[in-house]
Amino acid sequence: MKSFGKGVGIRASVLVAFALAFSGQRTCAAQETEGITEVTPHVLVFATRTGNVIALVGPDGALLIGTPSADSTERISSELAKRTKSPVRYVVIAPQDPALSEGDAGWGRRGAFVAMQEKAMERIGGHVMGPPKPLSERFVKLGVDIPRVSFSEVISFDLNGEAIHIVKQRPGYSDADALVHFHVAKLVYWGEVFPGDGYPAIDAAQKGTLDGLLRMLEGWTDPGFHVVPARGQVTNGASVKIFRDMIATVRDHVQHSIDAGRTESEVIEEHPTAEFNAKWGHGRVPPDAFVREIYLALKAEK
C-alpha cells in the first residue's frame, strides 16, 4: 500500500449499516441480504440518495464512511442498533459537490464522532480559524450540521479486528480526495474518483487534476480487491482497470487532437468518447462535459 506519513489511530466501537438497493449480478463476492450488501460478515454497504456508505460492524461499535443522505440516517441507525450493542459511532464524510452536500447527515446530534478532510470541510463552511460560521440555510432546512472534526493527511481506525486507513491523495476529483483502505477485507473506496455510474468529474473549482485521478487508480486493479464506488453496486479491481484504461484512451484521443491544433469545440465535435458512451455516458457527467474536462486539463498542463 502507499506510504502513510503521520496518522491518527483510533480504537473505537464500530457498527454500520447501509441500504444498497442493487439489481443485477455482482462482480465480486459480496452478498446482498434484505437491501444490505455484505462484503464480509462485518463490512456492509448501504446505498443512500446521495451515495454509498460503507459500514464496519462489530462489538466495538460502528464506523461509517461515504456520503450519507440526511433522510437515510434514521434507517441506518435502526439497522445498526440491531447489529451491535455498542452505542459508539464514527462517521467519515467523503468529498462531493458542495452544492449537493448534506453535511454530517444528522449523525452529530446522535452523538457520533463525525470527521471530514479539511479542504472538503472548508467548502461547506467548516475548518475556520475563528468562531464557527452560521450554518447555511440549506443545512438548517435539512436539520444537519457541519462535521466537527477535520483531518489533513491521514486518519486511521483500529476496530472490530479491522485496520482502516484513510489517506489523502494527490488531487484527482478534488484536492480533498482520499483513499480508504480496509486492509483485512481488501476493500478500497475513493468517493467521486470512482463514481460507479458514469464518467468521473475532474472539478477544477476544487483543484482536481487528470493526472492525479489516473495515478490514484493505479495499483488497485487486482480482481481480489473489493471496490465500493461513489454510487452503484460493489465491484472489484478488474473494473477499476477497465475504468482507468477508458480514461487514458480518451485522454490520448484528446491529446492527439490538441497536437493537431484543434480547438475545444472541434475536439468535442469529434466525440472521442463514442466507443464508451453506452457504458459510461449516462451518469452525472455527460460525455461532452467529460471531454471538455480532459481538454482543459491537458491544456493546463502545458
N, C-alpha and C positions, 0 to 999 in steps of 0.2 A: 504494500500500500504506500501512498505518498507520505512523505515526512510531515510530521505534525507541528513541530515547534512547541511552543508552550500551550498547555491545555488546562482546562478546569475539570477535575474529576469530581463526579457527584455520585455518591452511593445513595440510593433512594428507593422508596416504594413505587412500584410502577404497575399500571394496568391500563389497557386501552382497548377501545372498540371503535369500529368504523364500518359504516354500511356501504358496501361497494356493490351496487346493483349492476351486475355484468350479465351479458348474454354472450353466447359463443364459446368456443373452445379455448382453453388456456394454453399458453405457450411455455409454461413452466409447471412445476409440480404442485402449485397452490391448489387448495380445495375450497370450494365455496359452500358454505352451510348457512342457510337462513339469512342470506344477504351479507354475510361476513366472509371475506376471502381469508382463509387460513394458509399463510405461507409456511408456518410451522405451528405446532400447538401453542406457542407463546407469542407469535408475531402475526398480527391480523392487519387487514387493510379495509377501511371503510371509504365509500365514495360519499362526498357531500356536494352540495350545489356549487361550491367554489373550488373543489378539487379533492384529491385523495388525501387520506390521513393514515399514517402507519401507527399501529399500536403495539407496544411491547407489554405483555400481560404476565403477571406472576404475583407471588406472595409479597414482594416489595411494594407493589402498587402499580401505577401505570405511567408510561411515557408515550406522549402523542407527538408526532412530527408531520407537518403538512400545512395545508391551507383550509382549515375547517370553516364552515359557514356558521353564522350565529344560530340559525334555525336547526342545526344538527346537534347542538351541544346537549340538549335535554335527552335526546335519543341515545347519544354516545355515552353520556353519564349513566343512564339507566342500565345500559349493557355492561358497562364497567363494574357497576355495583353487583351484577350477577356473577362476575368472574373473579373478583378479589375482595377480600375483607379489608384490605388496607385502604385508607382514605387518601393516601398520598398521590398527587397527580403532578406530572411535569409535562409542559406543553411547549414545543418549539415551533414557531410560526415561520414558514418558508417565505422567501421574497415573491412578490407578484406585483401586478399593476397596482399602484397606489389607489387608483380610482375604483378598483374592484375589491380592495382590502376590507375585511370585516374585523380588523384589529385582533383582539385576543379572543374573539368569538364568544365572549361571556365567561371564559374559564377563570379569569382572575377573581370575579366575585364569588366563585365556588371554592376559592381557597387554593387554586393551582398556582404553581411556580410557572410563569409564562415568560419565555425569552424569545429574542429575535436578533438577527445580525444588525449591528448598529447602523449601517448605511440604509438598510430597509426601514429600520425604526425611525430614522430621521425623516424619511419621506412621508410618514403618516403622523408626524408631529412629536415624536419622542426623541430620546437621547439628546437632550438640550443641556447646555451649560448655564443653568439658572433655574428659576421656577418653572414647573411644567406648564406647557401651553394648554389652553382650553381645548376640550375635545371638539372635533368637527361636528357640524350639525348632523352629518350622516351617521357618525358613530353614536351620537346621542339618540337618534331615532332607532338605531339598531339595538341599543342597550348594551353596547360593548365598550371596551376600554383599550388603551394602548398598552402593549406588553410593558412590564415594569423592569425587566432585566434585559440587558443587551450584552452581546459578546463581539469581540473583534476578530480573532483568528480561529480559535478552536474552543469548542465546548464538548466535554465527554461525559458519558454516563456509564456506570458500572452497576447494572441492575438485573435481577432475575436470571443470573447466570449468563448474561449477555454483556458484551462490550460494544458501546456505540460511540463513534467519533463523528463529530460534525465539524468539518474543516473548510474554512474559507478558501476559495479558488480564485484564479485569475478571472477577470470579468468575462462573462460569456453572454448570458441573457442580461445580466446587470452586474454592478460592482459589489453586490451583496450575495452572489452565488456561493453555495457551499455544497460540498459532497457529504452526504450522510452514509455512513458505512456501518452496518450491523455485522460484526466480524464472525460470530458463531453461526448466524443464519445465512451468511453470504448474501446479504441484501444491500442494494445501493439505491439512492434516491437523490435527484438533483433539482426537483421542482421544475420550473419552466424551461430549464436547459433541455429536458427530455419531456416534451408536453404530452405525448401519447395520443393526441387527437389530430395531429397535422404538422405543418411546418413550424419551426421554432421562431420565436421573436428574438431579435437582437436589438434591444432597446437602447438607442443612442442617448436618449434623455437620461437613462440610468447608467450610462457609460459602458454599455455592453459592447463586446467585440467578437468578430467572427473567429479570429484565431483562438481566443480564449475558449469559445464554445467548442471548437473542434478538439482542442487539447484536453478539455475536461472529459470528453467521452473516450479518449484513448485509454487503453489499459483495463477496460471494464467490459470487454466483448466476449469473455468466456461464457459459453452457454450454461455453465454451472452457477452463475450469479442470478439471483432473483432481482429483477429491476422493477421498481414502482414508478410509473410515470406521474406527471402532474395530474393527469386525468386519464380515465380508461383503465383497461384491465392489466393486471400484473403480467409481466413478460420476463424475458431473460437477456443475457448478454449478447446473444446472437442478434436480437432485434436492435440492440444498440449499434452493432457493427453495420447493419443494413442502413440504419438511420444516419450514422456518421458518413458512410460511403455516399449516400444520397446528397448530403450537404456538400461534400468535397467535389462531387461530379458537377453540381450546379455551379459551385464556385469556379471550377475550371472552365465551364462553358462561358460564364460571365467574363472571366479574365481574358479569354480568347477574344471576345467581342470588344472589350476595352482596348486590348492591344491593337485591334483593327481600327480603332478610332471612333467607335460607335458611341452615341450619346445614351443617356439614361433611358429616354423614351424608346430609342431604337432597340436597345437591349431588351427592354420589357416586351416589345412587339415581336421579338424573336421567340418568345415563350420557352426559355431554357429549362423550365420545369415540366414541360409537356409529358415526358415519359413517366413522371412521378405523381402527377396530379390526381390520378384515380385513387391512389393510396393515401396521399398526404394533403390533397387540395381542399379538404372540407373542414378544417379546423378553424381556430381563431385568427390565423394569419393566412389571408388569401394568397394564391400563387404569385400574382403581380407584386404584392406587398413584400413577399419574401425575396423576390428577385431584386426589388429596389433596395432592401436591406443589404443584400450581398454586394450589389453595385456600389452603394455608398461606403460600405466597409472596405472594399478593395481600393476605392479612390482615396479613402482617408489614410490608407497605409503608405501611399506614395508621397 
